[in-house]
């Protein structure tokens, strides 16, 4: 029985190691130069968000309070089934001359139910390509490059890995 348990553990560890290596290779393919980069910290996070996703908005409200410690590469991914307003918000962020300000405006809900007519740009295609590279299925999707881990959804585990508190008062 111990032999079987030992073999099973070896297989699990080998699979985990292989998974982390595949993830590292995918990260190398991501067009990080096209991401919206916020923060000045040494701790890196790659995150895929949608402007109307409530979990993304909650996560953004936490992350933005810790940008002195974090460097976050944000990819905005519109969902066609969420309608034209969702696409417009995505374009507003990605194609803005001030994408960090635009990101915060949209993710804080300031532009909800307001008419916007953003320009189109090639950068949105790079964000969509990044989502395709990583096999995006849901948002927010968080990649911790140092750990070689992906965390789907807004999660306390993400904040634990980043060593930040999600319930601090503003």
N, C-alpha and C positions, 0 to 999 in steps of 0.2 A: 504494500500500500504506500509506503514511504517513497518507493521508487517512482510510482505513478504520480504522486504529488510533486516530487522533485522534477520530473519531466514536464508536468503541466506548468509549474512555476517557471521553468526555463523557457518554455514556449511563450508564455505570457510576457516575460521580460524581453525576449527576442522580438516579439511582435511590437511591443511598446517602443523599443529602440528603433525598429524599422519605420514605425509610424512617425517618430520624431525626425528621422532622417528625411523622409518624404516631405514632411512639412517644411523642413529647412530648405529643401530644394524648391518647393513652391514659393516660399518667401523670397528667394533669390530672383524669381521670375516676376514678382510684383513690381509694377512701375511706381515705386515709392516717390519718385520725383514728381509724379502727377497727383499724389495725395495732398490733402490739406494738412499741413503740419502745424500743430499747436503745442505750445509748451516749450520749456527750455531745460527740462530735467534730463538726467542721464538714463532714467528708467524708460524703456521704450514699450509702446503698445501700438498694435495695428488694429483698427476697428472699422467694421463695415456697418453703416447706419442707413436708415431711411428717414426722411424728414417728418413723416407722419406716424412713425412707430412710437407708441407710448413708452415701451421699455428702453428704446434708444434715447428718448428725451430724458427719462429718469437717469439713465447712465451718464448722459452728457452733463446733467446738473451736478452730478457727483464729481466727474472727472475734471470739469472746468475749475473746481475749487482747489485742485492739486497740480496745476500746470507748472508750478515752480519745480516740482519734483518729477514730472512726467514729460515725455516727448511722445505725442500721440499723432500717428499717421491715420487720417480719417479718409475713408472712401465712402462716398454717397452713392447709394444705389436706388434709383426710382423703380417702382413696381407699376407696370402698365395697368394691372387690374385694380389699382388704387385711384386711377383716374388722372385727368389732365392736370389738376391742381398739384398732385404729387410730383409729376414731372416738372412743372414750373418751379416748385420749391427746390427741387434737386438742381435744376439749371441755375436758379438764382444763387445757390451756394457755390456750386462748382465753377461757374463762369463769371463770378463776381470779381471785380478788381480788388475787393477786400473780402476774401473768402472766409476769414476767421470771424469777422464781424457778422457776415451773412449767415454763417453756420450758427452762431449764437442767437441771432434774431429768429431764425426759423425753428431751431430746437427749443427755444424758450416759448414758442407759440405766438410771438408778436405778429406774425404774418398770416395766422390762421384766418380763413374766410375773408382775406383781402385780395383784391385783384393785383396781380403782378404780371409783368411781361418781360421776363428775363431774356437776355441774348442767348443764342446757342453757341457752343464752343466744342472743339475737338476733345477737350479735357474730360468731358462726360463719357466719351467712348473709352478712355483709359480707365476710368472708374468701373465701367461695365466689364472691361477686359480683366481687370483685377478680380472682380467677383467671379468671373468664369474660371480663372486660373485656380482659385481657391475652392471652387465648387460650392459657392454660396447657396444655401437652402433657406436660411432664416437670418433675421437681424434682431438685435445686434450680434455680430460675430466678432469675437475678440481673439487676437493672436498675441501670445506672449513669446516673442522671438527667443529671449534668453532661455526660457524653460522648454521651448519647442512644444507649446501647448496651445490648443484652441478651446475656448470656452464659448458655448452658444448661449445667448440670452443674457440679460442683465442679472448678475449673480453676485452674492456676497463672496463667493470664492475668488472672483476677479479682484475684488478689493483686498482680500487677504494676500493674494499673490503680489499685488502692487504695494502692499503695506500702507494702505490708506483707509480711513474710516469713512463709511458711507452715510453715517447718521450725524455727522457734525453739524452744528448750527452755522448758518451763513453769517 
